[in-house]
Amino acid sequence: MGTSSADVIVIGGGIGGLSAALALARRGLRVRVHEQASAFGEVGAGLQLAPNCTRILDRYGLLGEATALGVLPESMVMKDAVDAGELTRLDLRDVERRYGHPYLVIHRSDLHGILLRACDRAGVELLTDARCTSYENVAGGARVRFADGGTDEAEVVIAADGLHSVARELLVRDEPVSSAYVAYRGAVPFEKVAGNDVHEKDVVVYVGPRCHFVQYPLRGGEMLNQVAVFESRKARAGEEDWGTPDELDAAFAGTCAPVQKGLPSMWRDRWWRMYDRDPIMTWVTGRIALLGDAAHPPLQYMAQGAIMAIEDGWVLGEHVAAQGARRTGHGSGVDWDKVLAAYEAVRPEHCRRVVTTARAWGDLWHLDGDRRLRRNALLHGRDVHDYTFVDWIFGPTALTPEDEPEMFRPIPLDTVPL
Ligand SMILES: Cc1cc2nc3c(=O)[nH]c(=O)nc-3n(C[C@H](O)[C@H](O)[C@H](O)COP(=O)(O)OP(=O)(O)OC[C@H]3O[C@@H](n4cnc5c(N)ncnc54)[C@H](O)[C@@H]3O)c2cc1C
């Protein structure tokens, strides 16, 4: 289905697929991306990009463009959604000094567009209307088959086909895990909501019983991104039709005025049910490798899903570069078995930690009763310059298991006095 032979086929042109394509093309490889949709694009609103991602964008020469299209917020503020009291904060200018790269918020479509243009400049072949239906290993590489009956073949296939990955079925028989939580989004012109007690320059997260609400500026401050997340009673009751707008209003009924003021500007015609999958430690079979949400879809509470996908591609690119392979008459010269083994040695464990921590953060954010008060006491007591809970994420992306930092050990809530 391609016009010439490629070294690498990437299935899926989301943020994960495009960033992997870029990472490999800038190492001199011929890369072809197959996307099922009729056009490349991203739906949804904002994305938070922590220093472990902006560091990679910088290495790709894309940080300037991302900064120009996004916003560098001053602080991340966590508040209680019931009484609006501040619980703790991260000084993001200090974060930039500490980790050497900024914390950036950006519209998804802007980041996707940056990656798409960079792929184009790097010579990546970008094909649409190509729904991959099966994968198989063949001598010296792997082959993919498409819904229209066509096939394509390369030395390696990177499956970046998202939460409902077809490729994942080669490795494990599992299903997405429903959290019974649903997200509503709403990116609106800032002037429309300027009177709603909003912070112009901060990422603000209101955490409340079975719900939370996030706000941050986008596009140089022209827009405000809002995300409202709540537990669906209908989902818990096993009803099919869950997450509907009537549930949104009911879920936030007990929240403070700034949250209440934000709710009317949420989009009500679509919502995102929140799923992750249990971590898996095998991502590679022969010359087929999973990447991004196909490998490790998280709940979004750590805002690391797209970042992990970008890190995956970076790690592949670095291991290709480390080989210093030379193209021969037969192909790229890359020892893919070595590259994929190095990838699989380091990425699944990191992503397992993030996926499981994201679940735990969700639990912590959504507490009620005494446990909510203990959580608040714990967060109030945190030194705002204590970075132990993000050091293991915001530092440089590990290329080997030895580089992977110690994981943060949470303080058990039961040990916190009321
Ligand atoms: C509410 C919410 C907020 C979030 N906030 C953040 C955040 O602040 N920071 C962050 O880092 N992450 C965040 N995330 C997570 C992040 O959005 C995802 O982890 C990330 O977009 C995954 O990218 P991906 O390319 O792996 O998968 P996807 O974005 O799902 O892309 C998969 C692509 O593959 C294509 N495809 C699928 N199947 C096929 C097929 N069979 N053949 C061909 N093409 C196919 C799809 O059309 C799509 O283009 C958030 C998620 C949610 C739901």
The ligand as an SDF file (V2000), in Angstrom:
LIG
                    3D

 53 58  0  0  0  0  0  0  0  0999 V2000
   -9.7150   13.7340   29.5280 C   0  0  0  0  0  0  0  0  0  0  0  0
   -8.3080   13.3540   29.1710 C   0  0  0  0  0  0  0  0  0  0  0  0
   -7.2800   14.2280   29.4880 C   0  0  0  0  0  0  0  0  0  0  0  0
   -5.9530   13.8890   29.1890 C   0  0  0  0  0  0  0  0  0  0  0  0
   -4.9590   14.7540   29.5320 N   0  0  0  0  0  0  0  0  0  0  0  0
   -3.6710   14.4380   29.2520 C   0  0  0  0  0  0  0  0  0  0  0  0
   -2.6160   15.3490   29.5830 C   0  0  0  0  0  0  0  0  0  0  0  0
   -2.8520   16.4390   30.1140 O   0  0  0  0  0  0  0  0  0  0  0  0
   -1.3200   14.9820   29.2770 N   0  0  0  0  0  0  0  0  0  0  0  0
   -1.0390   13.7820   28.6860 C   0  0  0  0  0  0  0  0  0  0  0  0
    0.1490   13.4920   28.4430 O   0  0  0  0  0  0  0  0  0  0  0  0
   -2.0190   12.8970   28.3640 N   0  0  0  0  0  0  0  0  0  0  0  0
   -3.3220   13.1910   28.6250 C   0  0  0  0  0  0  0  0  0  0  0  0
   -4.3150   12.3160   28.2840 N   0  0  0  0  0  0  0  0  0  0  0  0
   -3.9640   11.0220   27.6520 C   0  0  0  0  0  0  0  0  0  0  0  0
   -3.6560   11.1600   26.1680 C   0  0  0  0  0  0  0  0  0  0  0  0
   -4.7210   11.8420   25.5250 O   0  0  0  0  0  0  0  0  0  0  0  0
   -3.4690    9.7950   25.4940 C   0  0  0  0  0  0  0  0  0  0  0  0
   -2.6850    8.9650   26.3140 O   0  0  0  0  0  0  0  0  0  0  0  0
   -2.7660    9.9580   24.1410 C   0  0  0  0  0  0  0  0  0  0  0  0
   -3.5040   10.8130   23.3030 O   0  0  0  0  0  0  0  0  0  0  0  0
   -2.5560    8.5920   23.4610 C   0  0  0  0  0  0  0  0  0  0  0  0
   -2.0130    8.7870   22.1700 O   0  0  0  0  0  0  0  0  0  0  0  0
   -1.8740    7.5570   21.1650 P   0  0  0  0  0  0  0  0  0  0  0  0
   -1.3530    8.1540   19.8980 O   0  0  0  0  0  0  0  0  0  0  0  0
   -1.1340    6.4480   21.7950 O   0  0  0  0  0  0  0  0  0  0  0  0
   -3.3630    7.0250   20.9510 O   0  0  0  0  0  0  0  0  0  0  0  0
   -4.6030    7.7290   20.2200 P   0  0  0  0  0  0  0  0  0  0  0  0
   -4.6220    9.1830   20.4800 O   0  0  0  0  0  0  0  0  0  0  0  0
   -5.7950    6.9330   20.5750 O   0  0  0  0  0  0  0  0  0  0  0  0
   -4.2880    7.5380   18.6720 O   0  0  0  0  0  0  0  0  0  0  0  0
   -4.4580    6.3150   18.0130 C   0  0  0  0  0  0  0  0  0  0  0  0
   -4.5380    6.6170   16.5150 C   0  0  0  0  0  0  0  0  0  0  0  0
   -4.5600    5.3890   15.8260 O   0  0  0  0  0  0  0  0  0  0  0  0
   -5.6150    5.4000   14.8900 C   0  0  0  0  0  0  0  0  0  0  0  0
   -6.0500    3.9860   14.7430 N   0  0  0  0  0  0  0  0  0  0  0  0
   -6.6930    3.2420   15.6720 C   0  0  0  0  0  0  0  0  0  0  0  0
   -6.9120    2.0040   15.2050 N   0  0  0  0  0  0  0  0  0  0  0  0
   -6.3830    1.9760   13.9520 C   0  0  0  0  0  0  0  0  0  0  0  0
   -6.3020    0.9560   12.9560 C   0  0  0  0  0  0  0  0  0  0  0  0
   -6.7970   -0.2440   13.1770 N   0  0  0  0  0  0  0  0  0  0  0  0
   -5.6890    1.2530   11.7890 N   0  0  0  0  0  0  0  0  0  0  0  0
   -5.1520    2.5010   11.5790 C   0  0  0  0  0  0  0  0  0  0  0  0
   -5.2180    3.4990   12.4750 N   0  0  0  0  0  0  0  0  0  0  0  0
   -5.8170    3.2390   13.6560 C   0  0  0  0  0  0  0  0  0  0  0  0
   -6.6820    6.2990   15.5010 C   0  0  0  0  0  0  0  0  0  0  0  0
   -7.5600    6.8110   14.5280 O   0  0  0  0  0  0  0  0  0  0  0  0
   -5.8100    7.3720   16.1300 C   0  0  0  0  0  0  0  0  0  0  0  0
   -5.4760    8.3930   15.2250 O   0  0  0  0  0  0  0  0  0  0  0  0
   -5.6540   12.6400   28.5650 C   0  0  0  0  0  0  0  0  0  0  0  0
   -6.6890   11.7650   28.2150 C   0  0  0  0  0  0  0  0  0  0  0  0
   -8.0050   12.1250   28.5240 C   0  0  0  0  0  0  0  0  0  0  0  0
   -9.1220   11.1610   28.1410 C   0  0  0  0  0  0  0  0  0  0  0  0
  1  2  1  0
  2  3  1  0
  2 52  2  0
  3  4  2  0
  4  5  1  0
  4 50  1  0
  5  6  2  0
  6  7  1  0
  6 13  1  0
  7  8  2  0
  7  9  1  0
  9 10  1  0
 10 11  2  0
 10 12  1  0
 12 13  2  0
 13 14  1  0
 14 15  1  0
 14 50  1  0
 15 16  1  0
 16 17  1  0
 16 18  1  0
 18 19  1  0
 18 20  1  0
 20 21  1  0
 20 22  1  0
 22 23  1  0
 23 24  1  0
 24 25  2  0
 24 26  1  0
 24 27  1  0
 27 28  1  0
 28 29  2  0
 28 30  1  0
 28 31  1  0
 31 32  1  0
 32 33  1  0
 33 34  1  0
 33 48  1  0
 34 35  1  0
 35 36  1  0
 35 46  1  0
 36 37  1  0
 36 45  1  0
 37 38  2  0
 38 39  1  0
 39 40  1  0
 39 45  2  0
 40 41  1  0
 40 42  2  0
 42 43  1  0
 43 44  2  0
 44 45  1  0
 46 47  1  0
 46 48  1  0
 48 49  1  0
 50 51  2  0
 51 52  1  0
 52 53  1  0
M  END
$$$$
